[in-house]
Amino acid sequence: MGVAVVDRRPIGLGRIITTGLLVTLSLVFFVVHLRAWGATHRPVGLGAMALDLVAVTLFIIRRQAFVVSRSLVAWIAAPIGAYGLLAVRPHYAPVGGLGPLFTAIQICGAIVGSYCLITLGRSFGIVAANRGVQTRGPYGIVRHPAYAAYCVTVTGYLLENPTWRNVFVALVIATAMAFRIREEEACLRGDPAYALYQERVRYRLLPLVF
């Protein structure tokens, strides 16, 4: 694991480029799904689109971190875990013909995920970093509620659009997310406030399970 370092640099070219790239990928994602809406007359990927919109907005307005991980694993896993869903593509063929159910699952995941991200506000980030420890709302139940909601949204999307490509993307996202959680907690563990938070909120994603 890399040693964390203080980062007080002003907004630079790198941040502008990464933000522009993310916005471009999100626009492509939206256009592809809106076309699928027109072809199927159904809101394909609605929950995924809504959650992505919130995540991209918060990425743009995020505050500079106090401490940023220098771990290579953290820098690889973070963008995949956060925005890997942009690699999926619509193929409306819901398992068992239960399209409305899978849309509802996506929307539920998106609503909870959006609430978690909005609770973070400008403390939201991608790479493991300390932008201030958040313990309010859903963060008082599990330490990574936004990731749990993201998993629900991905599951709903996959059941709505079952292709081998989407299955592969979902597995990559799940793997990256596991590494992302590990790296984030390694980065934050040096903060006494987070150490106390870990003692109080013992589970990462699902109470009594993990």
C-alpha positions in Angstrom: 0.0 0.0 0.0 1.3 3.4 -0.9 2.0 6.1 1.7 -0.6 8.8 1.8 0.5 12.4 1.2 -1.1 15.8 1.8 -2.5 17.3 -1.4 -3.1 21.1 -1.4 -2.4 21.7 -5.0 -4.6 24.1 -7.0 -6.9 22.7 -9.6 -4.7 21.8 -12.5 -4.7 20.5 -16.1 -5.0 16.9 -15.0 -8.2 17.5 -13.2 -9.6 19.4 -16.2 -8.7 16.6 -18.6 -10.2 13.8 -16.4 -13.4 15.8 -15.8 -13.7 16.4 -19.5 -13.1 12.7 -20.3 -15.7 11.6 -17.7 -18.3 14.0 -19.0 -17.7 12.8 -22.6 -18.1 9.1 -21.6 -21.2 9.9 -19.7 -22.7 11.8 -22.7 -22.0 8.7 -24.9 -23.7 6.5 -22.3 -26.8 8.7 -22.2 -27.1 9.0 -26.0 -26.8 5.2 -26.4 -29.5 4.6 -23.8 -31.8 7.3 -25.1 -31.7 5.6 -28.5 -32.6 2.4 -26.8 -35.6 4.1 -25.3 -36.7 5.1 -28.7 -36.3 1.6 -30.1 -38.0 -0.3 -27.2 -40.3 2.5 -26.0 -39.1 1.6 -22.5 -36.8 3.5 -20.1 -33.8 1.2 -20.5 -31.1 1.8 -17.9 -33.1 4.6 -16.2 -31.7 3.9 -12.7 -28.1 3.6 -14.0 -28.5 6.9 -15.9 -29.9 8.8 -12.9 -27.1 7.5 -10.6 -24.4 8.4 -13.1 -25.7 11.9 -13.4 -25.4 12.5 -9.7 -22.0 10.9 -9.5 -20.6 12.9 -12.4 -22.0 16.2 -11.0 -20.4 15.6 -7.6 -17.1 14.6 -9.3 -17.1 18.0 -11.0 -17.7 20.0 -7.8 -15.6 17.8 -5.4 -13.2 19.5 -3.1 -9.5 19.0 -3.0 -8.4 16.2 -0.7 -6.5 16.6 2.5 -4.7 13.3 2.0 -4.5 11.2 -1.2 -3.4 7.6 -1.5 -0.3 6.9 -3.6 -1.2 3.2 -4.0 -1.2 2.1 -7.7 -4.0 -0.4 -6.8 -6.1 2.5 -5.5 -5.6 4.5 -8.7 -6.5 1.6 -10.9 -9.5 0.3 -9.0 -11.1 3.6 -8.2 -12.2 4.8 -11.7 -13.3 1.2 -12.6 -15.3 0.8 -9.5 -16.9 4.2 -9.7 -17.6 4.5 -13.4 -17.3 1.0 -14.9 -21.0 1.0 -15.5 -20.4 3.4 -18.4 -19.0 0.4 -20.3 -22.3 -1.5 -20.3 -24.6 -1.3 -23.3 -28.4 -1.7 -23.5 -29.8 -5.0 -24.8 -33.4 -5.0 -23.5 -34.3 -8.7 -22.9 -35.3 -8.8 -19.2 -34.9 -12.1 -17.5 -38.3 -13.8 -17.1 -39.9 -10.8 -18.9 -39.7 -8.9 -15.6 -38.6 -5.6 -17.1 -40.7 -3.3 -14.8 -39.3 -5.1 -11.7 -35.7 -4.7 -12.8 -36.4 -1.0 -13.7 -37.8 -0.6 -10.1 -34.6 -2.3 -8.7 -32.4 0.2 -10.6 -34.5 3.2 -9.5 -34.4 2.1 -5.8 -30.6 1.6 -6.0 -30.3 5.0 -7.8 -32.4 6.8 -5.2 -30.5 5.3 -2.2 -27.1 5.8 -4.0 -27.9 9.4 -4.9 -28.9 10.1 -1.3 -25.6 8.6 -0.1 -23.6 10.6 -2.6 -25.5 13.9 -1.8 -24.8 13.2 1.9 -21.1 13.2 1.0 -21.5 16.3 -1.0 -18.2 17.8 -2.0 -16.4 15.2 0.1 -17.2 12.8 -2.7 -14.1 11.6 -4.6 -12.8 8.8 -6.8 -9.3 7.8 -5.7 -8.9 6.9 -2.0 -8.4 10.1 -0.1 -9.4 12.0 3.0 -11.8 14.8 2.2 -13.3 14.7 5.6 -14.9 11.7 7.5 -18.7 11.5 6.9 -20.8 9.7 9.5 -24.3 11.1 8.9 -27.4 9.4 7.6 -26.8 6.1 5.8 -23.1 6.3 6.8 -24.3 5.6 10.3 -25.6 2.1 9.2 -22.7 0.9 7.0 -19.4 2.5 6.0 -19.9 2.3 2.3 -23.7 2.6 1.6 -23.2 4.3 -1.8 -21.3 1.2 -3.0 -24.0 -1.1 -1.7 -26.6 1.0 -3.6 -24.4 0.9 -6.7 -24.3 -2.9 -6.6 -28.1 -2.9 -6.5 -28.3 -0.6 -9.5 -25.8 -2.7 -11.5 -27.7 -5.9 -10.6 -31.0 -4.4 -11.8 -29.4 -3.3 -15.0 -27.8 -6.6 -15.7 -31.1 -8.5 -15.2 -32.7 -6.0 -17.6 -29.9 -6.2 -20.2 -28.4 -9.7 -19.9 -25.4 -10.0 -22.3 -22.0 -11.5 -21.8 -20.4 -8.1 -22.2 -22.5 -6.7 -19.4 -21.8 -9.7 -17.2 -18.1 -9.2 -17.7 -18.3 -5.5 -16.9 -20.3 -6.3 -13.7 -17.7 -8.7 -12.5 -14.9 -6.3 -13.2 -16.8 -3.6 -11.3 -17.4 -5.9 -8.3 -13.7 -6.8 -8.2 -12.6 -3.2 -8.5 -15.0 -2.2 -5.8 -13.6 -4.7 -3.4 -10.1 -3.3 -3.9 -11.5 0.2 -3.7 -13.0 -0.4 -0.3 -9.7 -1.9 1.0 -7.6 1.0 -0.3 -10.0 3.7 1.0 -10.0 2.3 4.5 -6.2 1.9 4.4 -5.9 5.6 3.5 -8.4 6.8 6.1 -7.3 4.6 8.9 -4.6 7.1 9.9 -7.3 9.6 10.8 -8.3 9.1 14.4 -11.9 10.2 13.5 -12.1 7.4 11.0 -10.7 4.8 13.4 -13.4 5.7 15.9 -16.0 5.5 13.1 -14.8 2.0 12.2 -15.3 0.9 15.8 -18.8 2.4 15.9 -20.0 1.2 12.4 -18.6 -2.3 12.0 -19.9 -3.4 8.6 -18.9 -2.1 5.2 -21.8 -2.9 2.8 -24.4 -5.1 4.5 -25.2 -5.1 8.2 -24.4 -8.4 10.0 -22.9 -9.8 6.7 -20.0 -7.7 5.4 
